[in-house]
Amino acid sequence: MSETRTPQQPARARRRVLAPLALAQFICSFAGSNMNVMINDISEDLDTTVQGVQIAITVFLLVMAALMIPGGKLTDRYGRKRCLLVGLVIYGIGALLSAAAPGLGALILGNSILEGIGTALLIPPVYILTTLLFTDLTSRARAFGVIMALGGIGAAAGPLIGGLITSALSWRAAFVFQALVIIVIIVLSRHIEDPLPPDPTRPFDTTGAVLSAVGLILVVMGILAADNNVWLMIGLLALGALVLLWFFRSIQAKEQAGKEPLLSTGLFRNRTSNLGLVTQNAQWLLLMGSSFTVAAYLQVVRGYDAVQTGVIFTAATLGLLASSLAAERLAKRRPQRTLIMTGFIVTIAGIVVLIAMAGSAPNPWALAPGLLLIGLGLGVMLTPSVNVVQSSFPEEQQGEISGLSRSVSNLGSSLGTAVAGTILVIGLTTGAYAAAMITLALIGLVGLAAAILLPKKPPPSTASGPTPGPTTKLTP
């Protein structure tokens, strides 16, 4: 990578590049969580059922899961900035259509289809551009720290922001808010320069895209069916696994024939990246699973409304923001493996505190220390996990690994909600709440085990081109 790239630019110029990327992650995470507090308002206004609105949320997850890997691959052919802008425009149109939706069909078209397509197109470029523009470990850690902080805030504070907007104005105003943020991102994106030129002659594996999309759709449908029908869940997951196996065999055959597949099988032979993907999946599972469980407990068992619940969640939001923004300083002082391990330990400790305080303290603010620990733990490890994965591959594979990485994280988010929902459907009581949180803690232990297995001294980052100097290693 040339010496004149972003890391050599003044800090102000780098902030201008980072701002639209971080805001893009924020608005997509916000969209994934804020609708949960608007279900009743939307169903009444559109004269539909709560189940109908839940279908819209489900389809949004399915579209994202289906298109994230192809979306990452398209960046090589059409350019990262172009895909980012196209995704933003499609997302913005979807948000405006959702705001003006006269019925459930228009809401599904706007929110589920268009916003889902837009998200799948714009999110991979966020991570690819960050990896390519910030070439040394500390600057990349800081950049990913800001992006993951805003992503975590969007997910954790989405219910509060959405609840406030819905209470003060209407649920439609929440979609207008999304469209306004999209306009700001597009304006700010004029400062971004794509480090690599697009290659219009780059082949696109359509068969692989279809197989990966169908396989991921079936897996997500199986995950989301967990709280309704266990046998349907098993059937969909098994079918999805078979289709994904077919997809894997397909890309193997293309590689043997000298053709370029949707994903290189070499992505799955990198031990460090594979373990990093496991930690990413577990982290987003813990974030969305604990958010869903605590929110359901506060609203159903304690009787709090969306705004009150969101206020209590500010403890987690503040913890996540503080630790994510400290990512650059932490990366200078500690190996990324250590940070990921510490994050899981602190998060599991937070879950234990939540379980203990929920059963013994009637004051909902007693949950704040546990939520704060969860936020701190997740903020500590989200950034190094992304950095470990993205930095394990050279520039020409950033489109592939970014799409794969985001798909794995999205699956974690879906699985977190499904696992918690399946357990809570037994009965929203303190006992069911504790069972859900204990399950999440056990999953956290799986993530901790993957972090422990990460190499103590990973090889130097290959994502920045030539063999990097001492400042670009994954460990000090």
ROKOLNU-383594 format. One line per 10 residues: number of its first residue (from 0); their letters; for each residue y, x, z of C-alpha. Coordinates in steps of 0.2 Angstrom, whole numbers, plus 2048, in hexadecimal, padded with zeros to 3 digits. Last residue first. Example, Ala and Ser with C-alpha at 12.3 -4.5 7.8 and 13.67 -1.06 7.14 Angstrom:
# residues 2
1) SA) 7FB 844 824; 7EA 83E 827
# end
This chain:
# residues 476
475) PTLKTTPGPT) 7E5 80E 867; 7D7 802 860; 7D7 7F8 850; 7DF 807 847; 7EF 806 83E; 7FA 811 848; 7EE 820 845; 7F1 820 833; 7E9 815 826; 7DC 819 819
465) PGSATSPPPK) 7E4 812 809; 7E6 7FF 807; 7ED 7F5 815; 7DE 7EA 818; 7D2 7F8 81B; 7D6 7FA 82E; 7CF 809 836; 7BD 808 83C; 7B9 7FE 84C; 7B8 808 85D
455) KPLLIAAALG) 7B1 7FD 86A; 7A7 7F3 85D; 7A7 7E0 860; 798 7DB 86A; 7A2 7D7 87A; 7AD 7CB 86F; 79D 7C2 869; 797 7C0 87B; 7A9 7BA 880; 7A7 7AD 872
445) VLGILALTIM) 797 7A7 879; 79E 7A6 88B; 7AC 79B 884; 79E 790 87E; 798 78F 88F; 7AA 78B 896; 7AB 77D 889; 79B 775 88F; 7A2 776 8A1; 7B2 76D 89B
435) AAAYAGTTLG) 7A8 75F 893; 79D 75D 8A3; 7AD 75D 8AE; 7B5 74F 8A3; 7A4 745 8A4; 7A4 747 8B7; 7B7 743 8B9; 7B4 733 8AF; 7B6 72E 89D; 7A4 729 89A
425) IVLITGAVAT) 796 72F 88F; 7A3 72F 881; 7AA 73E 88A; 79B 749 885; 79C 745 873; 7AF 746 873; 7B0 758 87A; 7A3 75E 86D; 7AC 756 85F; 7BD 75B 863
415) GLSSGLNSVS) 7B7 76D 865; 7AD 76C 855; 7BB 767 84B; 7C6 775 851; 7B8 782 84F; 7B5 77C 83D; 7C8 77F 83A; 7C6 790 841; 7B7 794 835; 7C0 78D 826
405) RSLGSIEGQQ) 7D0 797 82A; 7C5 7A7 82B; 7BC 7A3 81B; 7CD 7A0 811; 7D4 7B0 818; 7C5 7BA 814; 7C5 7B5 802; 7D7 7B7 7FF; 7D8 7C7 808; 7CA 7CF 7FE
395) EEPFSSQVVN) 7D4 7D9 7F1; 7DF 7E0 7FF; 7D1 7E8 809; 7C7 7E0 817; 7C4 7E2 829; 7D7 7E0 82D; 7D6 7CD 82B; 7C7 7CB 837; 7CD 7D6 845; 7DF 7D0 843
385) VSPTLMVGLG) 7DA 7BE 845; 7D0 7C2 854; 7DE 7CD 85B; 7EB 7BE 859; 7E0 7B0 861; 7DB 7BB 870; 7EA 7BC 87C; 7F1 7AB 877; 7E1 7A3 87B; 7E0 7AB 88C
375) LGILLLGPAL) 7F2 7A7 891; 7F0 795 88B; 7E0 792 895; 7E8 79A 8A4; 7F7 78F 8A3; 7EC 780 8A1; 7E2 785 8B1; 7F2 787 8BA; 7FA 777 8B4; 7EB 76C 8B9
365) AWPNPASGAM) 7F2 769 8CA; 801 761 8C1; 7F5 752 8C0; 7F7 74F 8D2; 7E7 747 8D9; 7DF 758 8DD; 7CD 75B 8E1; 7C3 756 8D1; 7D0 75B 8C5; 7D4 76B 8CE
355) AILVVIGAIT) 7C2 773 8CD; 7BF 76E 8BB; 7D0 775 8B6; 7CE 785 8BF; 7BD 788 8B7; 7C5 785 8A6; 7D3 791 8AA; 7C6 79E 8AF; 7BE 79C 89E; 7CE 79F 895
345) VIFGTMILTR) 7D2 7AF 8A0; 7C0 7B6 89B; 7C2 7B1 889; 7D3 7B9 887; 7CD 7C9 890; 7BF 7CB 884; 7CB 7C9 875; 7D7 7D5 87C; 7CA 7E2 880; 7C3 7E1 86E
335) QPRRKALREA) 7D5 7E3 868; 7D7 7F3 871; 7E5 7F4 87E; 7F6 7FB 87F; 7FE 7FA 86E; 7F6 7E9 86A; 7FC 7E2 87A; 80E 7E6 876; 80C 7DE 865; 803 7CF 86C
325) ALSSALLGLT) 810 7CB 879; 816 7BC 86E; 804 7B5 86F; 803 7B7 882; 813 7AD 886; 811 7A0 879; 7FF 79C 87F; 804 79B 891; 813 790 88D; 809 784 883
315) AATFIVGTQV) 7FB 783 890; 808 77F 89D; 811 773 891; 801 768 892; 808 75F 8A1; 816 759 896; 80A 753 888; 801 748 894; 811 740 89A; 816 73D 888
305) ADYGRVVQLY) 805 736 883; 804 72A 891; 7FB 72D 8A2; 7ED 722 8A8; 7E4 72F 8B3; 7D3 72C 8AC; 7D7 726 89A; 7E8 730 897; 7E5 73F 8A2; 7D3 741 89E
295) AAVTFSSGML) 7D5 73E 88B; 7E3 74C 88B; 7D8 758 895; 7C9 756 88A; 7D3 756 879; 7DD 766 87E; 7CD 76E 885; 7C3 76B 875; 7D2 770 86A; 7D5 781 872
285) LLWQANQTVL) 7C3 785 876; 7BD 781 865; 7CC 78B 85E; 7C6 79A 868; 7B4 798 865; 7B6 798 852; 7C2 7A7 853; 7B5 7B0 85E; 7A7 7AD 851; 7B3 7B3 843
275) GLNSTRNRFL) 7B6 7C3 84C; 7A3 7C6 84E; 7A1 7C4 83B; 7B0 7CF 838; 7A9 7DD 842; 798 7DC 83B; 79E 7DC 829; 78F 7D6 81F; 795 7C5 81D; 7A5 7C9 813
265) GTSLLPEKGA) 79A 7D4 808; 792 7C4 801; 7A2 7C2 7F7; 7AA 7B1 7F7; 7AE 7A6 7E9; 7A3 7B0 7DE; 7A8 7BE 7D1; 79B 7C1 7C4; 78F 7D0 7C2; 77F 7C6 7C0
255) QEKAQISRFF) 77A 7CC 7D2; 78B 7C6 7D9; 789 7B5 7D1; 777 7B3 7D8; 77D 7B8 7E9; 78B 7AB 7E8; 77F 79D 7E4; 773 7A2 7F2; 782 7A0 7FE; 787 78F 7F7
245) WLLVLAGLAL) 775 789 7F8; 774 78F 80A; 785 785 80C; 77C 776 804; 76E 778 810; 779 77A 81F; 783 76A 81B; 773 760 819; 76D 766 82B; 77E 762 832
235) LGIMLWVNND) 77F 751 82A; 76D 74D 830; 770 753 842; 781 74A 843; 779 73A 83C; 76B 73C 84A; 778 73E 857; 782 72F 853; 793 72B 859; 79B 739 862
225) AALIGMVVLI) 793 747 857; 798 73F 847; 7A8 74A 846; 79C 75A 846; 791 752 839; 7A0 74E 82E; 7A7 760 830; 796 767 82B; 795 75B 81C; 7A6 75F 816
215) LGVASLVAGT) 7A3 772 818; 793 770 80D; 79C 766 800; 7AB 772 7FF; 7A0 781 7FF; 796 77A 7F1; 7A5 774 7E7; 7AE 785 7E8; 79E 78E 7E4; 79C 784 7D4
205) TDFPRTPDPP) 7AF 787 7D0; 7AE 79A 7D2; 7BF 79F 7CC; 7C1 7AE 7C1; 7D1 7B9 7C2; 7DA 7B9 7B2; 7E9 7B2 7BA; 7EB 7C1 7C5; 7F9 7BF 7D1; 804 7CE 7D5
195) LPDEIHRSLV) 801 7D6 7E7; 80F 7D8 7F4; 815 7C6 7F2; 827 7C6 7F7; 82D 7BA 804; 840 7B7 807; 840 7A7 7FD; 834 7A0 80A; 842 79B 816; 847 78D 80B
185) IIVIIVLAQF) 835 787 809; 832 788 81B; 842 77E 81F; 83C 770 813; 82B 770 81B; 833 76E 82C; 83C 75F 825; 82C 757 81E; 823 759 82F; 832 750 838
175) VFAARWSLAS) 831 742 82B; 81E 741 830; 823 73F 842; 830 733 83E; 823 727 837; 81B 726 849; 82B 71E 84F; 83C 722 857; 83D 728 869; 82B 724 86E
165) TILGGILPGA) 823 72B 85D; 82E 73A 85E; 82A 73E 870; 817 73B 86D; 817 746 85E; 81F 754 867; 814 752 876; 804 750 86C; 808 75E 861; 80C 76A 870
155) AAGIGGLAMI) 7FB 771 870; 7F7 772 85E; 809 777 858; 80A 783 867; 7FA 78B 862; 800 78D 850; 811 793 856; 809 7A0 861; 7FC 7A5 853; 80A 7A9 847
145) VGFARARSTL) 814 7B2 854; 805 7BC 859; 800 7BF 847; 810 7C7 844; 810 7D2 854; 7FE 7D7 850; 803 7DC 83E; 811 7E6 845; 806 7EF 851; 7F7 7F2 846
135) DTFLLTTLIY) 800 7F8 837; 801 7F0 826; 80C 7E1 829; 80F 7DA 817; 7FD 7D9 811; 7F6 7D2 821; 804 7C5 823; 803 7C0 811; 7F1 7BD 812; 7F2 7B3 822
125) VPPILLATGI) 800 7A7 81C; 7F8 7A7 80B; 7E8 79F 812; 7F3 791 81A; 7FC 78B 80B; 7EF 784 800; 7E3 77C 80C; 7F2 775 815; 7F9 76D 805; 7E8 766 801
115) GELISNGLIL) 7E6 75E 813; 7F8 758 812; 7F5 750 801; 7E4 748 806; 7E5 743 818; 7F7 740 81B; 7FD 739 80B; 7EE 731 803; 7E7 72C 814; 7F8 724 819
105) AGLGPAAASL) 7F9 71C 808; 7E8 714 80B; 7EC 70F 81D; 7FB 704 818; 80E 704 813; 80F 717 815; 821 71D 815; 81F 72B 822; 80E 72F 81A; 816 731 809
95) LAGIGYIVLG) 823 73C 810; 815 747 818; 80B 748 809; 819 74D 7FE; 81D 75B 80B; 80B 761 80B; 80B 762 7F8; 81B 76C 7F8; 815 777 805; 804 77A 7FC
85) VLLCRKRGYR) 80E 77F 7EC; 819 78A 7F6; 80B 794 7FE; 800 794 7EE; 80F 79C 7E5; 812 7A9 7F3; 800 7AE 7F3; 7FE 7B0 7E0; 7F5 7A5 7D3; 7E5 7AE 7D1
75) DTLKGGPIML) 7E3 7B7 7E1; 7EA 7A9 7EB; 7DD 79D 7E4; 7D0 7A5 7EF; 7D8 7A0 7FF; 7D9 78E 7F9; 7C7 78E 7F3; 7C2 793 805; 7CE 786 80D; 7CA 777 802
65) AAMVLLFVTI) 7BB 76E 80A; 7C0 771 81C; 7D2 76C 819; 7CC 75C 810; 7C0 758 81D; 7CC 75A 82B; 7D9 74E 823; 7CA 742 81F; 7C7 742 832; 7D9 73E 837
55) AIQVGQVTTD) 7DA 730 82A; 7C9 729 831; 7D1 729 842; 7DF 71E 83B; 7D2 712 835; 7C8 712 845; 7D8 70D 84F; 7D9 6FE 844; 7E5 6F9 836; 7F5 6EE 836
45) LDESIDNIMV) 7FF 6FD 830; 80B 6FC 83F; 7FD 6F8 84C; 7F2 706 846; 800 712 845; 806 70F 856; 7F4 710 85E; 7F0 720 855; 800 729 859; 7FB 734 867
35) NMNSGAFSCI) 7EC 73C 85D; 7F8 73E 84E; 800 74D 856; 7F1 758 855; 7ED 75E 844; 7FE 75C 83D; 805 767 84B; 7F9 775 845; 7FF 773 833; 811 773 839
25) FQALALPALV) 80F 783 844; 805 78D 837; 813 78A 82A; 820 78E 837; 818 79F 83A; 818 7A3 827; 82A 79D 825; 830 7A8 833; 826 7B8 82F; 830 7BD 81F
15) RRRARAPQQP) 841 7BB 827; 83B 7C4 837; 836 7D3 82C; 847 7D4 824; 84F 7D4 836; 843 7E2 83B; 849 7ED 82D; 83C 7F1 81F; 82F 7FF 820; 822 7F3 827
5) TRTESM) 826 7E7 818; 821 7F3 80A; 82A 802 804; 81D 80F 808; 811 807 7FB; 800 800 800
# end
